[in-house]
């Protein structure tokens, strides 16, 4: 399958491919990452993967995982830290009040970075959902911030050849996340001062933060580096993880136009939740890829549309909407 979007690789949330395990692997007691990679590769066009660390490495050798990826035509895009699976980090990883727990989180992250480096993946994504607070008078906000900045500086310096991407989200599981939006995240990155720290934008998280995705992407490109894009959709009330373009196709196209203009050439990761509706994960992934291909082709045409550029220059929304809707609904940009 071609990529009119400019050659993006496509990855998907591997854990979604556990759906229907009893039917897919009857009698098998333990489903491993190797099984998930094999099933995910059935979605034509899916050619990349992000692995959760340490979860996806449990009981497996790195070489076995690498062989499974290679044998299924899948490239390792990067790793993503998963602190929440360890109950010891429930009160925080980088922000935990116990220095020993913070040290354990930092050291675990370093081991993940080492694993990424050995496997040839130059990206580690940090979603720090457990780092935050739930009540007034629960936390010393300055201390939470200082501890997090110190931790980020340390993990970024561990291997400058591996990029560290912060994936922000307003809340969940904590009532308030320390990194809830694009502005706060960019402020943290500025304080860190490390060249290998950037941002991963999750479309549903951005909507949830009451932001316009293309605007957030433009800010990231202006003040930092966009290291990852998680495409999905939702109703902006929670992290719905719906299929690409299901609710906000116009905003998705605008984001893709912004990605083209800013030269983004990294993977597109489908962070969607077919398990919520019991969908076939392979078919759901195929739908995401088809939607991405269609919307990216439209975005390619709009990016060079002189009439649209003129309408945007004059902030004439009536004209710009007419041009975009014609491209979106007629298929011609």
PyMOL commands that set and color helices and strands:
alter all, ss='L'
color gray80, all
select helices_A, chain A and resi 14-18+21-24+33-40+55-57+62-71+87-89+99-118+141-158+182-192+203-208+213-223+249-262+274-276+281-303+306-313+317-330
alter helices_A, ss='H'
color red, helices_A
select strands_A, chain A and resi 10-12+48-53+75-81+123-126+132-133+163-167+176-177+197-202+226-231+268-270
alter strands_A, ss='S'
color yellow, strands_A
deselect
rebuild
show_as cartoon
